[in-house]
Amino acid sequence: MRFGVKSKIWITIIGIVMIFAFFLLIFFPMQQEKYLLKNYEKEVQTLANTVALGVKIALTEQNFEGVQTAIDFVNKDKRLTFVAMIQTDSSFNEQTKKADVKKNVFKSYPETFSPDPGWISNDTMIIKWSPFSTDMMKGQIMLGFDTSEIIKSKKEIRQTSLLVCGLILLLGFLVGLWLARQISVPVLALRDAALEVGGGNRNKYVIATQTDEIGELGRAFNEMVSDLRQAEEENIKSNKNLAASNAHLEEALVELKSAQSQLIHSEKMASLGQLTAGIAHEIKNPLNFINNFAEITSELLNEASQANLTPEQRDLVNQAKDNLIKINTHGKRADSIVKNMLQHSRATAGEFQFSDINDLCNEFMHLAYHGIRATNNVFNCTLETNFDPRLRPVKVMREDLGRVILNLLNNAFYAVNEKYHRLQNENTDEAHEFRRIVTVSTQANEGNVKIRIRDNGNGIPEEIMDRIFNPFFTTKPTGSGTGLGLSLSYDIVVKGHNGNLQVESVAGRYTQFTITLPA
Amino acid sequence: MLAVITSLILFFAGFHGFAQDQNLSVISNTKGVPDDMKMEDLRSVLKGEKQRWGDGTKVVVALMKTNTPAGSSTLKKIYGMTSDELNKYWLALVFQGKAKAPAFFNSAAELQVFVEQTPGAIGIVDSPGSGNHKKITIDGKKTF
């Protein structure tokens, strides 16, 4: 069985009160009654002895003063039931050979009362004997005192005990209440508060106004809750800081991975650039020989064709001339590729100068548009610009950055045109609604400048996204692109300007290149 | 002759007996006690039958102890009892609260002083001396 603090207090109080009640109601009254009765018997015995002594003196010395005084004293006592003088007469019984003792009442007071010499004490009367013996007379003084006074005294004792017991019970009840208030109530409040704090409420305090240990416990609890709340707040703050640090670290990790990726890419591009430059340099000389000798041979064949030749000979000369034309055409194309490759190798060779990026973008946007219109006069595209007027002149290699913008715009025009033709071929509703749009925008930021070139063309498929900056990678048909434009642009921006070139695209919807330059 | 002798012996014995019975006188305190009393009244007073005098004074009896000649004479002339009977008589009265016991004295002088000092006291002596007390006549006689 489990007892609470309050139960234990009440059990203790009730136990103490019961012990008090036992002593007050049973033990002490019994003791008092015992002593009272003993004293009463002693008193009656003393009176009997006094009367007996008085009788003896009266009979032996003929002095009745003592017995007179004793009898007067006894007779005045209200507790007296009777006083009797018993005369004892002894005679030898011949038959039994023993002395026969006869007791007779000589005189008694009150006269009308006739006590029996054989009486003994009972609940209502105490009877005491005191012998006397003279030559003239032998006998006993027999005193009978009633016990009404004793019974009355007993009753008073019990009533007093009951009253005191009632007071003790009341006092015990009050002490119990006081203890419950002083101990049980604060302890239970402390328990409830502890449960509430344990449940998560860190603002739960107890009232601790007492100056005793209970009060100290309450104050210690309040301090503990306060410390706990403070520690929790600090913990939350630390967690927030930790989360922020984690976020920073994750961001740094992403940036690091990006930088690592860019570094790898840069290294790769640098290696490819060097390789390309080496190859171009080595190819350029034999290519020059091919082109030059093709031209010379073509001139020789022209001269030979003016001579008298048989028709078969003329056909052969003409075929040779056609072949030479093809050799020369493809040789020049190869030369162009080699030149581009060489340009790639010296992409960062320009000089930095402060340039208005908005003007630069505007200039090369029109240059690119008119360039494509020159080769394809049916091409039509909406050009949109959103130049940031806050943009300050930035130190760049103007011609190189122009080539980058030109490359990106050429690709954008190509992409919107391809999408347009595809939609036309598919003859869908989208084909009628589709409008080719290329947007060039700039943005001034704290510490950098951004140039965005966006088209609503076919977009770049996800699977080739990581290869678009590789040299010689192109999705254009053979002869339409060398695959060096984006690679060259990447080198100019990243290696030449310490910037960044990023692409964002959704296949079939748009492509956006973002050039970030330090300002 | 024998009869004469016997008669003489009895005569002298009787004479001697009479010679032992002393004349007794009654003395009293000056307060309460009348100057003359009848023998019956005296006996009544001395037996404790009368508790107060005519003026309301409480009766106090003073007697010579029964082992004195005066006491012995008092036993015979007043009480007609033996010493033990007298003691029992007074013990019974005292025990039952009917009377106040007499004061017994060994000498007449003591008795006389007691009577003189106790209002309402009356005593029996063989030879009353002079003092501050009254000599009560019984049936007109100073002694009996």
Boltz contact constraints between the chains, C-beta under 6 A:
constraints:
  - contact:
      token1: [A, 58]
      token2: [B, 91]
      max_distance: 6.0
  - contact:
      token1: [A, 59]
      token2: [B, 87]
      max_distance: 6.0
  - contact:
      token1: [A, 62]
      token2: [B, 65]
      max_distance: 6.0
  - contact:
      token1: [A, 62]
      token2: [B, 104]
      max_distance: 6.0
  - contact:
      token1: [A, 64]
      token2: [B, 90]
      max_distance: 6.0
  - contact:
      token1: [A, 64]
      token2: [B, 94]
      max_distance: 6.0
  - contact:
      token1: [A, 64]
      token2: [B, 101]
      max_distance: 6.0
  - contact:
      token1: [A, 67]
      token2: [B, 94]
      max_distance: 6.0
  - contact:
      token1: [A, 68]
      token2: [B, 94]
      max_distance: 6.0
  - contact:
      token1: [A, 68]
      token2: [B, 101]
      max_distance: 6.0
  - contact:
      token1: [A, 71]
      token2: [B, 94]
      max_distance: 6.0
  - contact:
      token1: [A, 75]
      token2: [B, 97]
      max_distance: 6.0
  - contact:
      token1: [A, 85]
      token2: [B, 95]
      max_distance: 6.0
  - contact:
      token1: [A, 107]
      token2: [B, 92]
      max_distance: 6.0
  - contact:
      token1: [A, 107]
      token2: [B, 95]
      max_distance: 6.0
  - contact:
      token1: [A, 107]
      token2: [B, 96]
      max_distance: 6.0
  - contact:
      token1: [A, 109]
      token2: [B, 96]
      max_distance: 6.0
  - contact:
      token1: [A, 111]
      token2: [B, 96]
      max_distance: 6.0
  - contact:
      token1: [A, 136]
      token2: [B, 84]
      max_distance: 6.0
